[in-house]
Amino acid sequence: MAETITMPKLGFDMAEGTLVRWVRNEGENINKGDVLAEIETDKATVEVESSASGVVRKLLVDAGAVVPIGAPIAVVGSADEKIDEPKLDTKPQAVSKAGVANQTPPKATTVVQSIVAPQVGPIKASPLARKIARDAQVDLSHIQGTGPGGRIVRKDIENILSISPIPTHESISAYQPIIRSTPTDETIGLTKLRQAIARRMAESKTTVPHFYVSHEYKMDAVMVLRKQLNEYLPDNEKLSVNDFIVKAVALALRVFPNLNASFAGDKVIHHGTINVGVAVAVENGLLTVVSKNTDQRPLRQISNEVKRMAAGAREGKVKPDDIDGSTFSVSNLGMYDVENFVAIINPPEAAILAVGSARETPVVENGEIKIGWRMKATVSVDHRVSDGAEAAQFMQTLAKYLEVPLRLLV
């Protein structure tokens, strides 16, 4: 029986997504779990998997269409069965195949149409287009985008790559940079990701009563154990300090279900699983990748999984499951030599841990001054869900794992 594939909901506040490209075409065979399409949300470009096996019978929208969540996008069924084409959502932003011809800008067909004088200011381009351009060393500042609002999309890069010579950073020298004679203000439009961050963080700070608890951790044992373990691991599987923190947070949350929770009006939801979100810096924003069932998984598996998801996030290409379902978040700026900071809670979660760098510093132990590894961290907590004493106890429990890290391995 034919099955209709719909635009998935990726995040509690997602309302629509842009279908970037079809990975499978009409008439092609597809198995359940195979990638059918790539869609762009206000978080990232993600791969949509088919929920059925069979033949791709009908693609209901074209690349570039903005489709509301739940709207049909494709039909998968057997090769010879009769199918009823679903009715498309009639929301203004949803673009069907019938109407896309009048809305899609013409493709660039010549060098004159595609390569232009360098743009001034931020360049609007999809994450996928940026990745392809980076791999091919294409200078985006010379490309005229054909996407919405002049946005550079995949097909623009592919058009350029079909033209010889390819405009790279090194090869384009015909245009001289524009030098401003006087300082002027510049208005920069927000990307969808930046808009989402602005909206959600403003909502969090104005509607969630934050309070903060800080703690300084002895990291000597973690640094020693990490060095010992990494001697036996290949270069691409080396453990980071953050891997130890993520695992320690997950185990500490077992003791404090109030912090692995969400506020829901007149009740608090204690989540049955511990899914630790890890904040990843991406171009023009921040994305949280999610380690599922973190408390039940070995340290090495957590590390490899977070590396994979973080790499996908930076390339602008992740799977829906990679960014959905976090119950507590960790934001680590230690790699930027940040001593300490506080983070804004990521709704609907009840707390987030902000982590600074582990650094060698003079410390006093037993009346003597010596050098030791120390790291500062601050937990931000929703005061509607928890209180200061509980948050302080959570930070103390976290210390038990970080200061005796062998507990993370058993």
N, C-alpha and C positions, 0 to 999 in steps of 0.2 A: 504494500500500500504506500502511495506517495506520501512524503512528509515535507511539510513546509518549514524552511529555516527562517528564523526571524532575527532582527537586530537584537543582540543580547544586551542586557543591562550590566555594565561593568562599573560598579560603584553605586552607593546609595543615592547620590545626587545627579547621576547621569540622566539626561533627558533625550539625547540624540547622538548619533555618530555619523561620521563621514566615511563612505565606502571608498577606500583608497584604490584598491584594485582587486580583480578576481584572480585567484590562483588557479582555479579550474574553470574550464569553459563548458558551454552547453554540449551535451553528447558524450562527455568524458566520464569514465567510471570513477567512483570515489568510495572510500571505506569510511566507516564511522571513526571519527577521531582525526581524519586527514584534514589538512588546512584547506578551507574553501575560499577564504577571502581575507583581506587585511582591511581593518577599519581604524579610523583615527577618532579618538575621544579627546576630552579636555585634559586627559592624563598622558596618553601615549598612543602610538600606533601598535595595535595588537592583532594577533592572528585569530580568526574565527574558525573553529573546527566544525566539521559536519557532524550532526547528531544522528545521521542515518547512513546506511550503505546502499549503493545502487548506481544510478546514472544521473548526472546533473541534467534534469529535463528542462528547467527554465531559470534564467537569471532575470529577476524582476526589476532590478535597478542598475543603472550604469555607474561606472567609476566616477567619483566626484559628487555623487548624490548625497545629500544630508537627510538621514532617515531617522525617524523617532524610534525609540526602543519599542520592541514588540511588533514592529511592522514587518511584514513578510519581505524577504530579500531573494529567496531562491526556493526551488522545488526539486527534491531528490526522490526518485522512484525507480521502478523497473523500466526497461527500454521500451516495452510495448504496451504498458497500461495507459488507460485514458486518464488524464489529469484535468482537474478544474483549477484554472489559474486564480489564485487568491486575489481579492480586491486590495489594491494598494491604499495605504493611509493617504488621506487627502490634505494633510497638513501642508501649509505653504512651503515649508522647507524640504519636504520629501519630494524627490525628483524621480519620476518613473522613466522607463525606457522610451515611452511615447513622447515625453516632453523634453528629453535631454538634448535633442538635436538643436533646439532653438536656444538652449542655455549654455552649451559647452563652447567656450571660445575656440577659434580655429587653431589648429596646430601650427607651430612654427615650421616653415618649409624652407627657408633660406637663411643664410648667415645674417643678412640684414635684419630679418624678423627676430632672430633668436639671440644674437649677441649685441648688446647695447653698451652705452657708456656706463662706467661703474656707478653703482648706486651709492648714495650717501646715507649713513645711518644703518640700523638693523635691517637684515634681509629676511623677508618673509618666505619661508620654505618649510615643506613638510619634513618630519624626521626622516622618512624613507629617502626623500630627495637629497637631504643633507648627507646621508650615509653613502649613497651612490656617488654623489659628487666628491666626497672625501676620498673614497676608494679610487676614483678615476682622476683625482687631482683637477677637478673642474672648478674654476673660480665662479662662485655663485653671484658675485657682484656684477658680472657681465651678462647675466641671464635674465630675459624678460619672462616672468611667470605668466602662465595662462590659467592658473587656478583662481578661485574666488578672491577678489581684492588684489589681484596681481601676485598671488602666492605661487611660488615655484613648486611644481609637483613632479612626480616620477617621469611622466612623459616628456617634460621639458628637458630633463637631463638626457633622456634617451635620444631625443631629437638632436641635441648637441653632439652626443657621442657618434651619431651617424654622419656628422659633418666633418670634413677634414680641412684645416687642422683643428684638433680639439683645443678649446680655449682653456688653458691651464694657468695657474698663478705665474708660472715662469714664461709662458709663451705669449701672453697678451701684453703687448707693450704699446699698442697704438693709441691708447687713451691715457691721458695724463690725469693724475688725481686733482680733484677740485680743492683749491686752497682758499679758505675763507679769509677775506681781508679784515672783517670785523666779527667779533663774537656774536652769535645769534642763538636764540632759543630753538630747541628742536622738540617736536612732539612725536612721541613714539607710541604706536599702537600696541596694545597688549595681545600676546598670543592667547590661544584658548587655554593653554595650561596656566599661564600667568593670571588670566581672568579667574580661573577656578581656584587657584591658590589665594588670590585676593578675596574672593567671595567667602571661601570657607574659613580662612584665618580671621577675617573681620567678624564673621558669625561666631567663631569660637571665642574670641576675646571679649565680645560684647554680650554673649549669652551664657558663657560657661564661667563660673566663679573659680578662677585658678588660685591655687596656693603652691608654694615651692619649698622643698626640703633638699638641702645639699649635704654631701658627705665626701670625705677624702679617703681614698682607698689605698692600702698598701699593695703595690703591684709587683713586688720583688719575685714572689713565687710564680706568678703568671709569666713574667719575662723569662725566668729560668726554664720553666716547663715548655713554653712555646719554643725556645731555642732547641731544647732536646728533641721535641717531637718533629720539628722541621728538618732536623738532620736526616730523618728517615723518609721524608716526603718529597716527591718530585716538585720542581719549581712551580708548576701551575697549580699545586695543591697545598702550598705553604699556608699555615694558619696565621691569621691576623689577630691582633689584640681584640678587635671587635667581635671576632668569632667567639672568644671566651666570654665576652660581655653578654652577647645574645643568649648563649646557653645558660649563663648564670641567671639572667633575668627570667628566663622561662621556668627554671627550677624554683626561684624565689616566688614567682606568681602562683605556684601550687599552694603556697601557704597563705596567700593574700588574694582570694578570689574577688574581693571588692575592687582591686586594681585591674583585674582582667574582666572588666565589665563595661556596661553601657548604661547611661541614664535614659529612662524612657518615661517621662512625665511623672506618674505616681508610683513608679516601680523602678527597680534596678535589675538589669539582666546580667546574671553571672554566666559567662560563656563556658560551654562544656569542653572546648578545646583551647589550647594556648597557642595562638598564632602571632608570632612576633614580627612586626613590620620594621624594616630597616630603611631609613631615609637614604636616597641616592641622589646626588647632585647631577642634574642633566642640563642640557642647553636651555637657558631661559627659564629654569625652574627647578623643582624638586619632585621626586617620585618615590613612593614607598613600595618596595617589593616585600613579599610576605613569605616567611618561613612557617609552614603549617606544622602543627603538632610538635613544636620546637622542643618541648620538655621531654619528648619520647625518642628523640633522634640523636645519634652520636655526633660528637663535635665535628668530625671530619665531613660527615654528610651535610650538616648545616653549612659549613664553610663552602663546600663545592656548589651547593645549591644557590647560596646567596651570591657567589661570584658569577654564576651563570645568569641569574636574573638581573644582576646589576649591569652586566655587560649588555644584555638585551635592552635594558632601560636606556643606557647611554647611546645605543644605536637607534633608539626610537622604535624598537620592535620587541614587544613582549607578548606573552600569552595572557589571556584574561585571568587565569588562575594565579598568575604571578603577582598581581597587584590588588587582589580582592580578598577580603576576609580577615584583615588584621584585627587583633583584640587588644594589642598594646604595641607602642612604637618605641624605637631607639633611634636617636639622632646623634651621630658621632662626628664631631669636627676636630678630633684629635690629630688627624693627618695634616691639618692646616696650622698646627702649633697653637691651638686655642686653649687657654688655660681652663676656662669655664664659661658657661652661658646657660640660659634658660630657653626652653622650647615651648611653643604653643601647642596645646592639645589638638590632636587630629580627630575631629568628631566622626563617629559617635563614641570613640574610645574615652575611657575615664582617666587615662594618664599617659605620659610620655617621658622617657628618660633622655636627658641631654648629657653627653659625655665629652669631656675635654681630653687633652693629650696626656699620655703617661710619660712622665719626665723624671730624670734624675735630679734630686734636690737635697740640700742639707736637712737632715731630720734628727730629732733628739730621741734616743732610746736608752732607757736605764741611766739617765743623767749624762750620756755621752752624745756628742755630735758626730754623725756619720752620714754617708751618702746612701740614699734609698730611692726606690721608684715609687712615685705617688701619682694618683690620678683623681681629679675632682669630677663629680657628677651631680646633677640636680634633677629631681623628679618633679614634674608639674602634674598636679592632681585636681580633678573636678571635686570641689568642696561639697557638692550635692550628693556625692557618692561616698566619699571617705573624709577622714580628718587627719590632722597633723601627726598624732601619735601613731596611727597605723602606717602612714607614709614613712615615718622615721624608722619604725620596726622593719618595714620592707627594705629600706636602705641598709639596715644592720644585717638582715638576712642575706642580702646581696654580697655584703662584705665576707660572710662566712664562705661563700663559694669562690670569690675572687682571691681571697687571701689564703685559702687552702684549695687550689684549683684541681687537685686530684679527685675531688668530689664530682667534678664535671665529667670525669671519664668512667665513672662506675654507675 
